[in-house]
Amino acid sequence: QVMRDYPAYHLRIKGHTDNVGKPESNQTLSENRARTCFQYLVNNGIAAERLGFAGFGQTMPIADNRTAAGRSLNRRVEFELYLP
C-alpha cells in the first residue's frame, strides 16, 4: 500500500539466509526470496522500474547462526524504501 500511496518512492528488496548449507546454494536461495517479493509486487500493480532486488546469501547475518533462533532471524527479506 505504501508504494501505491507514495508514487515517488522506490524499493530495494534484499534477500538473506542463515549459514546452513553451501554458500552458493544460500546465494541462490536469497536471490530467489528477493525475486519472489519483487514479482509479487509487480503482479499487484507496482511498476518494475520502481523496484530492485538482490540476494546476499549468508553474508549479512543479524543474529547468531549458532542458535536456531538466530538462524531463523537471518532467514529474511528486507524492504528498503528510498527516494531516487
Helices and strands as residue ranges (DSSP letters): H 2-5, E 10-16, H 23-43, G 48-50, E 51-55, H 68-74, E 76-82
